[in-house]
Amino acid sequence: MTSIIIRYTIAGIFCLIMLGVWDGKPLAQDIGFVHYTCSNQVYQALDKQKLDAFTRDEGIRIAVSTMSSDAAVFQLMSGRSDLASTTWHLSPPQIEKGLRQIPICKDPLAVIARKDCGVHSLREKQVQDIFSGSITNWKAVGGKDLEITVIVPSEKTAANRNFRRHFMKRKDIKYDIMTWDSTMAVKTLKYFPCGGISFIGQGAVAKDRNIRLIKIDDRLPGDPDYPYYQIFYYVIRGKPPLSEVKKFVDYTFSEAGRKLILENGMIPRPRR
């Protein structure tokens, strides 16, 4: 019996290392495990950098599955996770079912392009014209004589909904390439030959030197008067949450968590 337990323990540790949940460094104390369904944008902008430090400091392992905001919340509602994150507010029916959202930070919603487009700044109307198909060449907005390739994440993603609400005023988007999720849109933009344009929360690309953040009406994402933002939320079931979940949420609002949020150009929200 002892040998069987040892074998399962070793196998479990190996799986955690392979999944990236644990890097093999000593834990403070092994006191819990959390299954976290995480928005793709929240993961890239915040939690990807936070998870290792949290596990080492608190001894709590976090098993992360990244997906769209809607899918992350659905998994929580279905009892398949202990915690979710989203960049879209909960609906009244979700709140009635006992879900509770906790605002984490404001993330500037950025229009992004490859640096070879030759454009640093656009007007809001020009953004609308590009994403609606009225403008199809960078030359028309002061750039190179280069065809514009519009790359967007799925209409089911919160990034798409936030962009249509803030930039397009809910007008239809005419796209050349649609990807399954928001982070895949960024990868497609980076490796597409040239001329691509897309959008995502600035925190997800804050340290990516291959991506150009486009000024909108002479304001960069993160400037004090930049008007296009989305809110990151944690979502929990019931009140109070599991103690391990509470520790993870509390860590985000700690000095270390706030520092990481600020480093990635986002604005921390006060704890409610």
N, C-alpha and C positions, 0 to 999 in steps of 0.2 A: 504493500500500500504506500509506504514512504517513497519508494522509487517511482511509483506512478505520479505522486504529487510533485516530486522534483522535476520529472519530465515535463509535466504540464506547466509548471512554473517557468522553466527554461524556455519552453515554446511560447508562452505568453510574453515574456520579456523580449524574445526575438521579434515577435510580431509588432510590439510597441515600437521597437527601434526601427523596423522596416517601414512602418507607417508614419514615422516622424513624430510620434506622440512623446517619445522619450529618447534623449540623445545618449543615454548610458551614464550620465553624470550622477553622483549621489543625490538622492532626494532628501529634503528636510525630514520628512516623515511620511510614510505611505498611508494616507488617511482617507483616500477616496478616489472616485472615478466619475467623470462627467462626459456624457455623449452630447456633443454640441453640433447642431446643424447651422452652418454659418453662411451668410450672404457672401457671394464672390467678392463684391466690392469691400465689404467690411474686413474680410480676411486679408486681402492685398494691402489695404490702407492701414490696418491696425493690428489685428490679431495674429497675423503671420509672424510678426516681430515680438509679440508679447508672450506667446504660449510657452516657449522654453524657459523664460525667466520666471513665469508664474509657477510652472511645475517644480522648478528647483527650489523656489522660495517657500511654496506652500505644501509640496508633497502630494499634490492632487493632479492626476493624469487627465488630460483632456483629449478625447477622441473626436477629431474634427472631420466633418463631411461638408465640403463646400458645394453650393448650389445657388439657384436664384432665390431671391427673398421670399417669393410665394411658396416655393418648395420647402424652404427652411422652416417657415411657420407651419406649413401643413404637416411636416414630420413631427413637430412639437405637439400639435393638436391631436395627432394620431397616437401619441404616446411612444414614438420611436426615438425621441431625444429628450434631454433634460433642460435644454436651453437653445434658443434660436437667436439669430440676428437678422435684421432687415433694414432696407433703406426706404421703406414705404410704411406709412402708418397703418395700424390695425383698423379693420372695419368694425362697425357696431356689432354684427353677429359674432365676430371673433372675440370681442370684449365680453359679450354676453355669455360666451362659453367658458369664461374664466381666465382668458389670457390677459396679461398686463405688459405694457411696453414701458421701457425705461430709456429715455433719450440719453445718448452717449456724447455726441458731438455734432457740429455742423461741418459738412464737407462741401467745399465749392464744386459745383458741377461744371466741368471744364470741356470746352471744345478743343480737340487735339488733332494734330496733323504731323505728317513727316516733315522733317526740316527742309527737304528739297522742294517744297511747294513754293518757296519764296515769299510767303505771307506771314506777317507777325501779328496783324490786327484786323479785325472785321467789325462791321456794324451789326447790330442785332438783325436788322432787315436783310443784310447779306447772308447771315447764317440761315435765316428762314428760306431765302431764295436758293441757297445751295442744297439744303436738305429737302426742299420741295421739288427740286429738279429744274428750277428756272435759270440758275447759273450752273454751267457744266464745265467751265474752264477756269483755272486759277488766274489766267490773264485778265479776266473780267473784274477781278478784285485786287489788281496790282501785283499779281504773282507771275510765275513763268507761264509760257504757252504750253500748258499741260492739262490734260483731261482730269477732272475731279472724279475720284472713286469714293462714293459714299458707303461707309461701312457702319452698320448699326447692330446692336444686340437685339435679340428676340423681343417682340412686342409684349411678351409675358414677363420681361424683366422690369424691375423697379427703375433701373437706369433709363430705359426707353420711356417709361411713363413719366418720370421726372423731367426728362428732356422735352417731351412733347408739351408738358404743362408749363415749364418755365420759358423755353425758347420758342417753341412752335405755336404757343397759345392754342394747343390741341389740333393744329392743322396736320394733315397727313404728311408722312415722310415718304419720299421716293428714294429708294436705296438701290445700290448695285450688289452689295453683299450683306446678308444677314447671318449673324453667328448665333450659336446656341445661348451664349451668356456674354456678359459685359467684358470679362477679362479676355475671352477669346477674340472679341472685337479689337482689343488693343494689340494682341499678338498678330492678328491678321494685318492690321495697319502697319506694324513694324516690319513685317516680312513681305508685304505686297510690294511689287517693283517700284511704284512711285505714285504720287498724286492723291493718296488716301486722306480721308478726313473721318473723324468719329467723335465720340464723347464718352466721358466716364468721370467718376468722382476724382478730384485732383489727388487725394491721398493715395490712390492706387498707383499713380505714376509719378509721384513727387520726386523720386530719386532716379527716374529713368531718363538718361541723357539722350536717348534716341527719339524721344517724343517732344514735340513743341506744344506748349500751352499757348493757345491763341488769345490775345487780348480781345475783349468785347467792349466796344465803345471806349477804347483806350484804358480799360481796367483789366488787370490780370486776376485770375482766380486767386483768392487770398487777400486781395486789396481790401481795405476797410469798407469801401463803398461798392464792392462787387455784389450784384443782387441775386445771383443764381446759386442756390444752395439746396442740398438735400440733407435730411437728418438721419443719422445712424441710430438704430434702436437695438437694445437687447429685449427679448420677449421671454417671459416666464409663465409657467402655469401656476395659478393660485398664489396665495400669500399666507405665510412666508414661503419662499422657495427652499429647495434643498440647501443644507448648510454649505456644501461644496460649490453649488451654483452661486450662492450669496458671496462666498469668498472670491470667486472669479469676477463677479460684477464689481465688488468693492475694490479689487485690484485695479480695475480700469479707472476708477475715480481717485486712486492714490496718487501721490506725487510722481511715481514712476510712470503710471498710465497717462497722466496729464502731459508729462514731458514728451512722451512718444506721440501723442495726438498733435501737440504743437510743432514738433519736428517735421511732421508730414503736412504742415500747412492747414491743419484743421482747427476748429475752435471748440474747446471743451464745453459741455453743458453742465450747469450746476446740478448736483445730486438732488433728486426729488424724493 
